[in-house]
Amino acid sequence: MKYARAAVWSDVAGREASLLQRCTAGDEDAYAELLSEHQRMVSHLAYNLLGDRDEARDLSQEVFLQVFRTIGRFRGQSSLKTWIYRIAVNESLNALSRRRRHEPIVGDEAELINGPLLAAKLAGSLLQLALPDGPKNVREKRAIKLDEP
């Protein structure tokens, strides 16, 4: 039986560079590989921010369409995963903004949508994704007192 050796950072960077080069060249297998590596992260992020599975699924497709259209503009100043994550966050925020424009807002919901609670929810979701088992002091800082002016 063969054992796979642990990947080291240079291997990851090399694989990422190769994948980027293949995607830029239009290699459909590279697109499929990129999709399979990052689809779960994008879907979970979209669902956590939007709270709707169907909308999250649609948004995930939009994210990858944007990734595939703009892959040639990736500058490499961050990891590919970070770049895709940022696109997913931006698309999720855009979806929330569109949702607010099209849905009637009534009662307590109006305060939630227009008030600081929306920002707190987004920040909490993003922090939870970034540090799900983070240090205790970071988790405590996420607590927001809404009763204070």
Salt bridges, closest charged atoms under 4 A:
ASP11 OD2 - ARG5 NH2 2.85
ASP27 OD2 - ARG22 NE 3.18
GLU33 OE1 - ARG22 NH1 3.33
GLU37 OE1 - HIS38 NE2 3.83
ASP54 OD1 - ARG57 NH1 3.05
GLU55 OE1 - ARG99 NH2 2.52
GLU140 OE2 - LYS136 NZ 3.89
